[in-house]
Amino acid sequence: MAEDKWRIEVDRGSCIGSGMCTGTAPAHFALVDGKSSAIHEYAEPDDAVIGAAESCPAEAIRVWAANGTVLAPEQ
């Protein structure tokens, strides 16, 4: 993994399937069986990914920097 990639994690157990993430960052999220899934576990930095995590009503999305820091949602 490149040093500058972000890791995207979706807690499908917490996801309510609102689709906010797919509307905010369709290149990074898809609804699978009514729940969000990251299209790829690792992604280039993209403000849309942060926006998706911040807008998730269930706070089911976490975005991690390569160094392990949680980038979103803000804590």
N, CA, C, O and CB atoms as a CASP TS submission, in Angstrom:
PFRMAT TS
TARGET T0000
AUTHOR 0000-0000-0000
METHOD Language model
MODEL 1
PARENT N/A
ATOM      1  N   MET     1       0.838  -1.172   0.000  1.00  0.00           N
ATOM      2  CA  MET     1       0.000   0.000   0.000  1.00  0.00           C
ATOM      3  C   MET     1       0.884   1.237   0.000  1.00  0.00           C
ATOM      4  O   MET     1       1.883   1.301   0.716  1.00  0.00           O
ATOM      5  CB  MET     1      -0.954  -0.003   1.207  1.00  0.00           C
ATOM      6  N   ALA     2       0.506   2.213  -0.807  1.00  0.00           N
ATOM      7  CA  ALA     2       1.241   3.471  -0.853  1.00  0.00           C
ATOM      8  C   ALA     2       1.023   4.237   0.444  1.00  0.00           C
ATOM      9  O   ALA     2      -0.030   4.133   1.073  1.00  0.00           O
ATOM     10  CB  ALA     2       0.806   4.321  -2.069  1.00  0.00           C
ATOM     11  N   GLU     3       2.021   4.996   0.827  1.00  0.00           N
ATOM     12  CA  GLU     3       1.973   5.732   2.082  1.00  0.00           C
ATOM     13  C   GLU     3       0.826   6.740   2.160  1.00  0.00           C
ATOM     14  O   GLU     3       0.355   7.057   3.252  1.00  0.00           O
ATOM     15  CB  GLU     3       3.270   6.441   2.290  1.00  0.00           C
ATOM     16  N   ASP     4       0.376   7.244   1.015  1.00  0.00           N
ATOM     17  CA  ASP     4      -0.625   8.308   1.049  1.00  0.00           C
ATOM     18  C   ASP     4      -2.055   7.806   0.873  1.00  0.00           C
ATOM     19  O   ASP     4      -2.977   8.619   0.808  1.00  0.00           O
ATOM     20  CB  ASP     4      -0.321   9.317  -0.016  1.00  0.00           C
ATOM     21  N   LYS     5      -2.266   6.505   0.793  1.00  0.00           N
ATOM     22  CA  LYS     5      -3.625   5.977   0.610  1.00  0.00           C
ATOM     23  C   LYS     5      -4.385   5.991   1.929  1.00  0.00           C
ATOM     24  O   LYS     5      -3.809   5.843   3.007  1.00  0.00           O
ATOM     25  CB  LYS     5      -3.581   4.544   0.038  1.00  0.00           C
ATOM     26  N   TRP     6      -5.687   6.173   1.812  1.00  0.00           N
ATOM     27  CA  TRP     6      -6.570   6.106   2.970  1.00  0.00           C
ATOM     28  C   TRP     6      -7.251   4.746   2.997  1.00  0.00           C
ATOM     29  O   TRP     6      -7.519   4.160   1.948  1.00  0.00           O
ATOM     30  CB  TRP     6      -7.621   7.248   2.938  1.00  0.00           C
ATOM     31  N   ARG     7      -7.529   4.245   4.192  1.00  0.00           N
ATOM     32  CA  ARG     7      -8.285   2.996   4.341  1.00  0.00           C
ATOM     33  C   ARG     7      -9.722   3.354   4.702  1.00  0.00           C
ATOM     34  O   ARG     7      -9.972   4.161   5.597  1.00  0.00           O
ATOM     35  CB  ARG     7      -7.644   2.058   5.433  1.00  0.00           C
ATOM     36  N   ILE     8     -10.653   2.740   3.992  1.00  0.00           N
ATOM     37  CA  ILE     8     -12.077   2.989   4.212  1.00  0.00           C
ATOM     38  C   ILE     8     -12.678   1.739   4.840  1.00  0.00           C
ATOM     39  O   ILE     8     -12.516   0.630   4.330  1.00  0.00           O
ATOM     40  CB  ILE     8     -12.812   3.364   2.873  1.00  0.00           C
ATOM     41  N   GLU     9     -13.372   1.936   5.950  1.00  0.00           N
ATOM     42  CA  GLU     9     -14.004   0.819   6.660  1.00  0.00           C
ATOM     43  C   GLU     9     -15.486   1.145   6.863  1.00  0.00           C
ATOM     44  O   GLU     9     -15.836   2.223   7.342  1.00  0.00           O
ATOM     45  CB  GLU     9     -13.296   0.546   8.038  1.00  0.00           C
ATOM     46  N   VAL    10     -16.344   0.199   6.491  1.00  0.00           N
ATOM     47  CA  VAL    10     -17.780   0.361   6.706  1.00  0.00           C
ATOM     48  C   VAL    10     -18.244  -0.721   7.684  1.00  0.00           C
ATOM     49  O   VAL    10     -18.033  -1.911   7.453  1.00  0.00           O
ATOM     50  CB  VAL    10     -18.573   0.276   5.350  1.00  0.00           C
ATOM     51  N   ASP    11     -18.867  -0.300   8.759  1.00  0.00           N
ATOM     52  CA  ASP    11     -19.462  -1.230   9.713  1.00  0.00           C
ATOM     53  C   ASP    11     -20.866  -1.555   9.199  1.00  0.00           C
ATOM     54  O   ASP    11     -21.823  -0.831   9.472  1.00  0.00           O
ATOM     55  CB  ASP    11     -19.502  -0.624  11.181  1.00  0.00           C
ATOM     56  N   ARG    12     -20.968  -2.646   8.458  1.00  0.00           N
ATOM     57  CA  ARG    12     -22.241  -3.009   7.840  1.00  0.00           C
ATOM     58  C   ARG    12     -23.309  -3.348   8.872  1.00  0.00           C
ATOM     59  O   ARG    12     -24.500  -3.275   8.572  1.00  0.00           O
ATOM     60  CB  ARG    12     -22.047  -4.182   6.906  1.00  0.00           C
ATOM     61  N   GLY    13     -22.904  -3.715  10.072  1.00  0.00           N
ATOM     62  CA  GLY    13     -23.868  -3.977  11.134  1.00  0.00           C
ATOM     63  C   GLY    13     -24.538  -2.710  11.634  1.00  0.00           C
ATOM     64  O   GLY    13     -25.681  -2.744  12.091  1.00  0.00           O
ATOM     65  N   SER    14     -23.821  -1.582  11.546  1.00  0.00           N
ATOM     66  CA  SER    14     -24.368  -0.299  11.974  1.00  0.00           C
ATOM     67  C   SER    14     -25.063   0.443  10.837  1.00  0.00           C
ATOM     68  O   SER    14     -25.902   1.311  11.079  1.00  0.00           O
ATOM     69  CB  SER    14     -23.269   0.565  12.548  1.00  0.00           C
ATOM     70  N   CYS    15     -24.717   0.104   9.606  1.00  0.00           N
ATOM     71  CA  CYS    15     -25.255   0.799   8.436  1.00  0.00           C
ATOM     72  C   CYS    15     -26.772   0.638   8.367  1.00  0.00           C
ATOM     73  O   CYS    15     -27.305  -0.454   8.564  1.00  0.00           O
ATOM     74  CB  CYS    15     -24.603   0.269   7.143  1.00  0.00           C
ATOM     75  N   ILE    16     -27.462   1.756   8.082  1.00  0.00           N
ATOM     76  CA  ILE    16     -28.925   1.710   7.931  1.00  0.00           C
ATOM     77  C   ILE    16     -29.350   1.795   6.467  1.00  0.00           C
ATOM     78  O   ILE    16     -30.543   1.813   6.162  1.00  0.00           O
ATOM     79  CB  ILE    16     -29.573   2.850   8.721  1.00  0.00           C
ATOM     80  N   GLY    17     -28.370   1.847   5.562  1.00  0.00           N
ATOM     81  CA  GLY    17     -28.678   1.839   4.133  1.00  0.00           C
ATOM     82  C   GLY    17     -29.289   3.118   3.606  1.00  0.00           C
ATOM     83  O   GLY    17     -30.074   3.078   2.659  1.00  0.00           O
ATOM     84  N   SER    18     -28.946   4.264   4.200  1.00  0.00           N
ATOM     85  CA  SER    18     -29.527   5.540   3.763  1.00  0.00           C
ATOM     86  C   SER    18     -29.074   5.936   2.365  1.00  0.00           C
ATOM     87  O   SER    18     -29.787   6.649   1.659  1.00  0.00           O
ATOM     88  CB  SER    18     -29.162   6.640   4.741  1.00  0.00           C
ATOM     89  N   GLY    19     -27.891   5.475   1.962  1.00  0.00           N
ATOM     90  CA  GLY    19     -27.364   5.823   0.643  1.00  0.00           C
ATOM     91  C   GLY    19     -26.670   7.171   0.588  1.00  0.00           C
ATOM     92  O   GLY    19     -26.255   7.604  -0.487  1.00  0.00           O
ATOM     93  N   MET    20     -26.535   7.844   1.724  1.00  0.00           N
ATOM     94  CA  MET    20     -25.845   9.143   1.739  1.00  0.00           C
ATOM     95  C   MET    20     -24.433   9.008   1.186  1.00  0.00           C
ATOM     96  O   MET    20     -23.969   9.881   0.452  1.00  0.00           O
ATOM     97  CB  MET    20     -25.801   9.719   3.170  1.00  0.00           C
ATOM     98  N   CYS    21     -23.756   7.943   1.526  1.00  0.00           N
ATOM     99  CA  CYS    21     -22.378   7.755   1.067  1.00  0.00           C
ATOM    100  C   CYS    21     -22.309   7.569  -0.449  1.00  0.00           C
ATOM    101  O   CYS    21     -21.408   8.093  -1.104  1.00  0.00           O
ATOM    102  CB  CYS    21     -21.748   6.550   1.769  1.00  0.00           C
ATOM    103  N   THR    22     -23.258   6.826  -0.998  1.00  0.00           N
ATOM    104  CA  THR    22     -23.237   6.591  -2.443  1.00  0.00           C
ATOM    105  C   THR    22     -23.567   7.862  -3.206  1.00  0.00           C
ATOM    106  O   THR    22     -23.092   8.054  -4.326  1.00  0.00           O
ATOM    107  CB  THR    22     -24.222   5.483  -2.822  1.00  0.00           C
ATOM    108  N   GLY    23     -24.371   8.727  -2.615  1.00  0.00           N
ATOM    109  CA  GLY    23     -24.666  10.008  -3.249  1.00  0.00           C
ATOM    110  C   GLY    23     -23.515  10.984  -3.134  1.00  0.00           C
ATOM    111  O   GLY    23     -23.285  11.791  -4.035  1.00  0.00           O
ATOM    112  N   THR    24     -22.792  10.914  -2.030  1.00  0.00           N
ATOM    113  CA  THR    24     -21.683  11.833  -1.767  1.00  0.00           C
ATOM    114  C   THR    24     -20.396  11.394  -2.463  1.00  0.00           C
ATOM    115  O   THR    24     -19.655  12.224  -2.990  1.00  0.00           O
ATOM    116  CB  THR    24     -21.444  11.945  -0.270  1.00  0.00           C
ATOM    117  N   ALA    25     -20.136  10.095  -2.461  1.00  0.00           N
ATOM    118  CA  ALA    25     -18.884   9.569  -3.027  1.00  0.00           C
ATOM    119  C   ALA    25     -19.157   8.286  -3.822  1.00  0.00           C
ATOM    120  O   ALA    25     -18.726   7.206  -3.418  1.00  0.00           O
ATOM    121  CB  ALA    25     -17.847   9.294  -1.898  1.00  0.00           C
ATOM    122  N   PRO    26     -19.869   8.399  -4.949  1.00  0.00           N
ATOM    123  CA  PRO    26     -20.241   7.202  -5.708  1.00  0.00           C
ATOM    124  C   PRO    26     -19.055   6.412  -6.272  1.00  0.00           C
ATOM    125  O   PRO    26     -19.203   5.239  -6.615  1.00  0.00           O
ATOM    126  CB  PRO    26     -21.138   7.597  -6.833  1.00  0.00           C
ATOM    127  N   ALA    27     -17.906   7.034  -6.369  1.00  0.00           N
ATOM    128  CA  ALA    27     -16.723   6.317  -6.845  1.00  0.00           C
ATOM    129  C   ALA    27     -16.128   5.428  -5.756  1.00  0.00           C
ATOM    130  O   ALA    27     -15.264   4.595  -6.032  1.00  0.00           O
ATOM    131  CB  ALA    27     -15.671   7.305  -7.341  1.00  0.00           C
ATOM    132  N   HIS    28     -16.593   5.607  -4.515  1.00  0.00           N
ATOM    133  CA  HIS    28     -15.992   4.892  -3.392  1.00  0.00           C
ATOM    134  C   HIS    28     -16.943   3.970  -2.633  1.00  0.00           C
ATOM    135  O   HIS    28     -16.497   3.083  -1.905  1.00  0.00           O
ATOM    136  CB  HIS    28     -15.424   5.873  -2.446  1.00  0.00           C
ATOM    137  N   PHE    29     -18.261   4.174  -2.800  1.00  0.00           N
ATOM    138  CA  PHE    29     -19.241   3.392  -2.050  1.00  0.00           C
ATOM    139  C   PHE    29     -20.346   2.876  -2.952  1.00  0.00           C
ATOM    140  O   PHE    29     -20.717   3.518  -3.934  1.00  0.00           O
ATOM    141  CB  PHE    29     -19.837   4.224  -0.926  1.00  0.00           C
ATOM    142  N   ALA    30     -20.866   1.705  -2.603  1.00  0.00           N
ATOM    143  CA  ALA    30     -22.015   1.117  -3.299  1.00  0.00           C
ATOM    144  C   ALA    30     -22.897   0.448  -2.260  1.00  0.00           C
ATOM    145  O   ALA    30     -22.414  -0.020  -1.229  1.00  0.00           O
ATOM    146  CB  ALA    30     -21.563   0.092  -4.402  1.00  0.00           C
ATOM    147  N   LEU    31     -24.189   0.406  -2.536  1.00  0.00           N
ATOM    148  CA  LEU    31     -25.092  -0.352  -1.674  1.00  0.00           C
ATOM    149  C   LEU    31     -25.126  -1.789  -2.171  1.00  0.00           C
ATOM    150  O   LEU    31     -25.393  -2.048  -3.344  1.00  0.00           O
ATOM    151  CB  LEU    31     -26.528   0.272  -1.656  1.00  0.00           C
ATOM    152  N   VAL    32     -24.854  -2.710  -1.271  1.00  0.00           N
ATOM    153  CA  VAL    32     -24.867  -4.141  -1.568  1.00  0.00           C
ATOM    154  C   VAL    32     -25.829  -4.781  -0.582  1.00  0.00           C
ATOM    155  O   VAL    32     -25.615  -4.723   0.629  1.00  0.00           O
ATOM    156  CB  VAL    32     -23.422  -4.781  -1.472  1.00  0.00           C
ATOM    157  N   ASP    33     -26.880  -5.388  -1.094  1.00  0.00           N
ATOM    158  CA  ASP    33     -27.912  -5.978  -0.237  1.00  0.00           C
ATOM    159  C   ASP    33     -28.466  -4.957   0.757  1.00  0.00           C
ATOM    160  O   ASP    33     -28.753  -5.289   1.907  1.00  0.00           O
ATOM    161  CB  ASP    33     -27.347  -7.185   0.516  1.00  0.00           C
ATOM    162  N   GLY    34     -28.613  -3.704   0.295  1.00  0.00           N
ATOM    163  CA  GLY    34     -29.205  -2.667   1.117  1.00  0.00           C
ATOM    164  C   GLY    34     -28.284  -2.012   2.126  1.00  0.00           C
ATOM    165  O   GLY    34     -28.727  -1.172   2.909  1.00  0.00           O
ATOM    166  N   LYS    35     -27.009  -2.379   2.123  1.00  0.00           N
ATOM    167  CA  LYS    35     -26.042  -1.812   3.070  1.00  0.00           C
ATOM    168  C   LYS    35     -24.841  -1.270   2.300  1.00  0.00           C
ATOM    169  O   LYS    35     -24.517  -1.754   1.215  1.00  0.00           O
ATOM    170  CB  LYS    35     -25.588  -2.881   4.116  1.00  0.00           C
ATOM    171  N   SER    36     -24.198  -0.278   2.863  1.00  0.00           N
ATOM    172  CA  SER    36     -23.025   0.323   2.229  1.00  0.00           C
ATOM    173  C   SER    36     -21.830  -0.616   2.255  1.00  0.00           C
ATOM    174  O   SER    36     -21.618  -1.370   3.205  1.00  0.00           O
ATOM    175  CB  SER    36     -22.667   1.630   2.914  1.00  0.00           C
ATOM    176  N   SER    37     -21.061  -0.544   1.183  1.00  0.00           N
ATOM    177  CA  SER    37     -19.778  -1.239   1.097  1.00  0.00           C
ATOM    178  C   SER    37     -18.792  -0.312   0.402  1.00  0.00           C
ATOM    179  O   SER    37     -19.141   0.395  -0.543  1.00  0.00           O
ATOM    180  CB  SER    37     -19.910  -2.604   0.331  1.00  0.00           C
ATOM    181  N   ALA    38     -17.558  -0.328   0.884  1.00  0.00           N
ATOM    182  CA  ALA    38     -16.510   0.416   0.190  1.00  0.00           C
ATOM    183  C   ALA    38     -16.179  -0.351  -1.085  1.00  0.00           C
ATOM    184  O   ALA    38     -16.006  -1.570  -1.057  1.00  0.00           O
ATOM    185  CB  ALA    38     -15.231   0.608   1.097  1.00  0.00           C
ATOM    186  N   ILE    39     -16.093   0.359  -2.188  1.00  0.00           N
ATOM    187  CA  ILE    39     -15.754  -0.296  -3.453  1.00  0.00           C
ATOM    188  C   ILE    39     -14.334  -0.845  -3.389  1.00  0.00           C
ATOM    189  O   ILE    39     -14.057  -1.938  -3.884  1.00  0.00           O
ATOM    190  CB  ILE    39     -15.900   0.689  -4.639  1.00  0.00           C
ATOM    191  N   HIS    40     -13.436  -0.075  -2.772  1.00  0.00           N
ATOM    192  CA  HIS    40     -12.053  -0.514  -2.555  1.00  0.00           C
ATOM    193  C   HIS    40     -11.691  -0.200  -1.109  1.00  0.00           C
ATOM    194  O   HIS    40     -12.093   0.833  -0.575  1.00  0.00           O
ATOM    195  CB  HIS    40     -11.054   0.186  -3.560  1.00  0.00           C
ATOM    196  N   GLU    41     -10.937  -1.083  -0.480  1.00  0.00           N
ATOM    197  CA  GLU    41     -10.546  -0.861   0.909  1.00  0.00           C
ATOM    198  C   GLU    41      -9.616   0.343   1.040  1.00  0.00           C
ATOM    199  O   GLU    41      -9.662   1.058   2.041  1.00  0.00           O
ATOM    200  CB  GLU    41      -9.868  -2.108   1.474  1.00  0.00           C
ATOM    201  N   TYR    42      -8.768   0.569   0.024  1.00  0.00           N
ATOM    202  CA  TYR    42      -7.825   1.681   0.052  1.00  0.00           C
ATOM    203  C   TYR    42      -8.127   2.629  -1.096  1.00  0.00           C
ATOM    204  O   TYR    42      -8.471   2.196  -2.196  1.00  0.00           O
ATOM    205  CB  TYR    42      -6.368   1.175  -0.028  1.00  0.00           C
ATOM    206  N   ALA    43      -7.996   3.927  -0.837  1.00  0.00           N
ATOM    207  CA  ALA    43      -8.301   4.928  -1.851  1.00  0.00           C
ATOM    208  C   ALA    43      -7.318   6.088  -1.762  1.00  0.00           C
ATOM    209  O   ALA    43      -6.733   6.360  -0.713  1.00  0.00           O
ATOM    210  CB  ALA    43      -9.743   5.435  -1.696  1.00  0.00           C
ATOM    211  N   GLU    44      -7.160   6.752  -2.882  1.00  0.00           N
ATOM    212  CA  GLU    44      -6.399   7.993  -2.893  1.00  0.00           C
ATOM    213  C   GLU    44      -7.169   9.009  -2.042  1.00  0.00           C
ATOM    214  O   GLU    44      -8.398   8.957  -1.992  1.00  0.00           O
ATOM    215  CB  GLU    44      -6.174   8.520  -4.367  1.00  0.00           C
ATOM    216  N   PRO    45      -6.480   9.917  -1.382  1.00  0.00           N
ATOM    217  CA  PRO    45      -7.170  10.945  -0.623  1.00  0.00           C
ATOM    218  C   PRO    45      -8.193  11.681  -1.487  1.00  0.00           C
ATOM    219  O   PRO    45      -7.895  12.097  -2.607  1.00  0.00           O
ATOM    220  CB  PRO    45      -6.165  11.931  -0.043  1.00  0.00           C
ATOM    221  N   ASP    46      -9.389  11.831  -0.954  1.00  0.00           N
ATOM    222  CA  ASP    46     -10.491  12.444  -1.695  1.00  0.00           C
ATOM    223  C   ASP    46     -11.454  13.044  -0.677  1.00  0.00           C
ATOM    224  O   ASP    46     -11.958  12.342   0.199  1.00  0.00           O
ATOM    225  CB  ASP    46     -11.219  11.399  -2.624  1.00  0.00           C
ATOM    226  N   ASP    47     -11.704  14.333  -0.796  1.00  0.00           N
ATOM    227  CA  ASP    47     -12.612  14.996   0.137  1.00  0.00           C
ATOM    228  C   ASP    47     -13.997  14.365   0.145  1.00  0.00           C
ATOM    229  O   ASP    47     -14.696  14.433   1.156  1.00  0.00           O
ATOM    230  CB  ASP    47     -12.725  16.463  -0.208  1.00  0.00           C
ATOM    231  N   ALA    48     -14.406  13.749  -0.964  1.00  0.00           N
ATOM    232  CA  ALA    48     -15.719  13.108  -1.024  1.00  0.00           C
ATOM    233  C   ALA    48     -15.808  11.942  -0.030  1.00  0.00           C
ATOM    234  O   ALA    48     -16.876  11.688   0.526  1.00  0.00           O
ATOM    235  CB  ALA    48     -16.004  12.611  -2.452  1.00  0.00           C
ATOM    236  N   VAL    49     -14.706  11.239   0.195  1.00  0.00           N
ATOM    237  CA  VAL    49     -14.695  10.126   1.156  1.00  0.00           C
ATOM    238  C   VAL    49     -14.921  10.663   2.570  1.00  0.00           C
ATOM    239  O   VAL    49     -15.679  10.083   3.347  1.00  0.00           O
ATOM    240  CB  VAL    49     -13.349   9.338   1.081  1.00  0.00           C
ATOM    241  N   ILE    50     -14.260  11.772   2.896  1.00  0.00           N
ATOM    242  CA  ILE    50     -14.454  12.409   4.203  1.00  0.00           C
ATOM    243  C   ILE    50     -15.907  12.869   4.325  1.00  0.00           C
ATOM    244  O   ILE    50     -16.540  12.677   5.363  1.00  0.00           O
ATOM    245  CB  ILE    50     -13.473  13.616   4.392  1.00  0.00           C
ATOM    246  N   GLY    51     -16.428  13.472   3.267  1.00  0.00           N
ATOM    247  CA  GLY    51     -17.810  13.937   3.267  1.00  0.00           C
ATOM    248  C   GLY    51     -18.793  12.803   3.497  1.00  0.00           C
ATOM    249  O   GLY    51     -19.778  12.963   4.219  1.00  0.00           O
ATOM    250  N   ALA    52     -18.527  11.659   2.886  1.00  0.00           N
ATOM    251  CA  ALA    52     -19.408  10.502   3.062  1.00  0.00           C
ATOM    252  C   ALA    52     -19.393  10.029   4.512  1.00  0.00           C
ATOM    253  O   ALA    52     -20.444   9.736   5.083  1.00  0.00           O
ATOM    254  CB  ALA    52     -18.987   9.355   2.124  1.00  0.00           C
ATOM    255  N   ALA    53     -18.216   9.954   5.100  1.00  0.00           N
ATOM    256  CA  ALA    53     -18.120   9.520   6.501  1.00  0.00           C
ATOM    257  C   ALA    53     -18.798  10.525   7.429  1.00  0.00           C
ATOM    258  O   ALA    53     -19.480  10.137   8.378  1.00  0.00           O
ATOM    259  CB  ALA    53     -16.645   9.335   6.911  1.00  0.00           C
ATOM    260  N   GLU    54     -18.612  11.793   7.159  1.00  0.00           N
ATOM    261  CA  GLU    54     -19.201  12.832   7.998  1.00  0.00           C
ATOM    262  C   GLU    54     -20.722  12.890   7.851  1.00  0.00           C
ATOM    263  O   GLU    54     -21.416  13.258   8.799  1.00  0.00           O
ATOM    264  CB  GLU    54     -18.596  14.184   7.653  1.00  0.00           C
ATOM    265  N   SER    55     -21.245  12.537   6.689  1.00  0.00           N
ATOM    266  CA  SER    55     -22.696  12.634   6.461  1.00  0.00           C
ATOM    267  C   SER    55     -23.450  11.352   6.800  1.00  0.00           C
ATOM    268  O   SER    55     -24.680  11.339   6.765  1.00  0.00           O
ATOM    269  CB  SER    55     -22.961  12.996   5.021  1.00  0.00           C
ATOM    270  N   CYS    56     -22.747  10.289   7.123  1.00  0.00           N
ATOM    271  CA  CYS    56     -23.404   9.018   7.432  1.00  0.00           C
ATOM    272  C   CYS    56     -24.238   9.158   8.707  1.00  0.00           C
ATOM    273  O   CYS    56     -23.684   9.423   9.774  1.00  0.00           O
ATOM    274  CB  CYS    56     -22.358   7.883   7.589  1.00  0.00           C
ATOM    275  N   PRO    57     -25.561   8.984   8.614  1.00  0.00           N
ATOM    276  CA  PRO    57     -26.401   9.164   9.805  1.00  0.00           C
ATOM    277  C   PRO    57     -26.155   8.117  10.888  1.00  0.00           C
ATOM    278  O   PRO    57     -26.470   8.354  12.054  1.00  0.00           O
ATOM    279  CB  PRO    57     -27.851   9.131   9.410  1.00  0.00           C
ATOM    280  N   ALA    58     -25.599   6.970  10.523  1.00  0.00           N
ATOM    281  CA  ALA    58     -25.332   5.911  11.503  1.00  0.00           C
ATOM    282  C   ALA    58     -23.877   5.903  11.969  1.00  0.00           C
ATOM    283  O   ALA    58     -23.491   5.078  12.796  1.00  0.00           O
ATOM    284  CB  ALA    58     -25.684   4.556  10.912  1.00  0.00           C
ATOM    285  N   GLU    59     -23.058   6.837  11.427  1.00  0.00           N
ATOM    286  CA  GLU    59     -21.626   6.867  11.728  1.00  0.00           C
ATOM    287  C   GLU    59     -20.991   5.495  11.509  1.00  0.00           C
ATOM    288  O   GLU    59     -20.184   5.031  12.315  1.00  0.00           O
ATOM    289  CB  GLU    59     -21.392   7.332  13.174  1.00  0.00           C
ATOM    290  N   ALA    60     -21.370   4.860  10.407  1.00  0.00           N
ATOM    291  CA  ALA    60     -20.893   3.508  10.097  1.00  0.00           C
ATOM    292  C   ALA    60     -19.614   3.494   9.270  1.00  0.00           C
ATOM    293  O   ALA    60     -19.062   2.424   9.014  1.00  0.00           O
ATOM    294  CB  ALA    60     -21.962   2.749   9.365  1.00  0.00           C
ATOM    295  N   ILE    61     -19.135   4.658   8.849  1.00  0.00           N
ATOM    296  CA  ILE    61     -17.953   4.737   7.992  1.00  0.00           C
ATOM    297  C   ILE    61     -16.801   5.358   8.771  1.00  0.00           C
ATOM    298  O   ILE    61     -16.969   6.374   9.446  1.00  0.00           O
ATOM    299  CB  ILE    61     -18.251   5.557   6.710  1.00  0.00           C
ATOM    300  N   ARG    62     -15.632   4.738   8.669  1.00  0.00           N
ATOM    301  CA  ARG    62     -14.403   5.286   9.238  1.00  0.00           C
ATOM    302  C   ARG    62     -13.398   5.417   8.098  1.00  0.00           C
ATOM    303  O   ARG    62     -13.298   4.552   7.228  1.00  0.00           O
ATOM    304  CB  ARG    62     -13.839   4.376  10.404  1.00  0.00           C
ATOM    305  N   VAL    63     -12.664   6.512   8.127  1.00  0.00           N
ATOM    306  CA  VAL    63     -11.597   6.736   7.163  1.00  0.00           C
ATOM    307  C   VAL    63     -10.308   6.894   7.959  1.00  0.00           C
ATOM    308  O   VAL    63     -10.222   7.713   8.875  1.00  0.00           O
ATOM    309  CB  VAL    63     -11.881   7.998   6.255  1.00  0.00           C
ATOM    310  N   TRP    64      -9.314   6.103   7.597  1.00  0.00           N
ATOM    311  CA  TRP    64      -8.051   6.052   8.324  1.00  0.00           C
ATOM    312  C   TRP    64      -6.911   6.524   7.423  1.00  0.00           C
ATOM    313  O   TRP    64      -6.846   6.150   6.252  1.00  0.00           O
ATOM    314  CB  TRP    64      -7.778   4.622   8.842  1.00  0.00           C
ATOM    315  N   ALA    65      -6.021   7.336   7.964  1.00  0.00           N
ATOM    316  CA  ALA    65      -4.786   7.702   7.269  1.00  0.00           C
ATOM    317  C   ALA    65      -3.841   6.505   7.325  1.00  0.00           C
ATOM    318  O   ALA    65      -4.041   5.584   8.117  1.00  0.00           O
ATOM    319  CB  ALA    65      -4.123   8.980   7.906  1.00  0.00           C
ATOM    320  N   ALA    66      -2.821   6.524   6.490  1.00  0.00           N
ATOM    321  CA  ALA    66      -1.850   5.432   6.455  1.00  0.00           C
ATOM    322  C   ALA    66      -1.157   5.240   7.801  1.00  0.00           C
ATOM    323  O   ALA    66      -0.721   4.133   8.117  1.00  0.00           O
ATOM    324  CB  ALA    66      -0.812   5.692   5.375  1.00  0.00           C
ATOM    325  N   ASN    67      -1.052   6.300   8.594  1.00  0.00           N
ATOM    326  CA  ASN    67      -0.374   6.196   9.895  1.00  0.00           C
ATOM    327  C   ASN    67      -1.314   5.706  11.010  1.00  0.00           C
ATOM    328  O   ASN    67      -0.903   5.607  12.166  1.00  0.00           O
ATOM    329  CB  ASN    67       0.215   7.555  10.281  1.00  0.00           C
ATOM    330  N   GLY    68      -2.583   5.397  10.662  1.00  0.00           N
ATOM    331  CA  GLY    68      -3.518   4.872  11.644  1.00  0.00           C
ATOM    332  C   GLY    68      -4.411   5.909  12.289  1.00  0.00           C
ATOM    333  O   GLY    68      -5.256   5.562  13.114  1.00  0.00           O
ATOM    334  N   THR    69      -4.246   7.169  11.935  1.00  0.00           N
ATOM    335  CA  THR    69      -5.074   8.241  12.469  1.00  0.00           C
ATOM    336  C   THR    69      -6.454   8.196  11.826  1.00  0.00           C
ATOM    337  O   THR    69      -6.573   8.055  10.609  1.00  0.00           O
ATOM    338  CB  THR    69      -4.409   9.615  12.237  1.00  0.00           C
ATOM    339  N   VAL    70      -7.501   8.317  12.649  1.00  0.00           N
ATOM    340  CA  VAL    70      -8.858   8.398  12.118  1.00  0.00           C
ATOM    341  C   VAL    70      -9.054   9.796  11.538  1.00  0.00           C
ATOM    342  O   VAL    70      -8.918  10.796  12.242  1.00  0.00           O
ATOM    343  CB  VAL    70      -9.927   8.087  13.226  1.00  0.00           C
ATOM    344  N   LEU    71      -9.376   9.852  10.243  1.00  0.00           N
ATOM    345  CA  LEU    71      -9.596  11.132   9.575  1.00  0.00           C
ATOM    346  C   LEU    71     -11.060  11.546   9.649  1.00  0.00           C
ATOM    347  O   LEU    71     -11.368  12.736   9.712  1.00  0.00           O
ATOM    348  CB  LEU    71      -9.145  11.056   8.116  1.00  0.00           C
ATOM    349  N   ALA    72     -11.955  10.576   9.643  1.00  0.00           N
ATOM    350  CA  ALA    72     -13.400  10.869   9.673  1.00  0.00           C
ATOM    351  C   ALA    72     -14.120   9.651  10.183  1.00  0.00           C
ATOM    352  O   ALA    72     -13.654   8.534   9.959  1.00  0.00           O
ATOM    353  CB  ALA    72     -13.940  11.277   8.267  1.00  0.00           C
ATOM    354  N   PRO    73     -15.237   9.816  10.859  1.00  0.00           N
ATOM    355  CA  PRO    73     -15.797  11.113  11.216  1.00  0.00           C
ATOM    356  C   PRO    73     -15.013  11.775  12.336  1.00  0.00           C
ATOM    357  O   PRO    73     -14.275  11.122  13.073  1.00  0.00           O
ATOM    358  CB  PRO    73     -17.247  10.962  11.622  1.00  0.00           C
ATOM    359  N   GLU    74     -15.189  13.082  12.449  1.00  0.00           N
ATOM    360  CA  GLU    74     -14.495  13.798  13.521  1.00  0.00           C
ATOM    361  C   GLU    74     -14.981  13.268  14.851  1.00  0.00           C
ATOM    362  O   GLU    74     -16.164  12.979  15.031  1.00  0.00           O
ATOM    363  CB  GLU    74     -14.723  15.332  13.422  1.00  0.00           C
ATOM    364  N   GLN    75     -14.055  13.147  15.771  1.00  0.00           N
ATOM    365  CA  GLN    75     -14.395  12.575  17.067  1.00  0.00           C
ATOM    366  C   GLN    75     -14.430  13.619  18.147  1.00  0.00           C
ATOM    367  O   GLN    75     -14.702  13.301  19.305  1.00  0.00           O
ATOM    368  CB  GLN    75     -13.420  11.498  17.437  1.00  0.00           C
TER
END
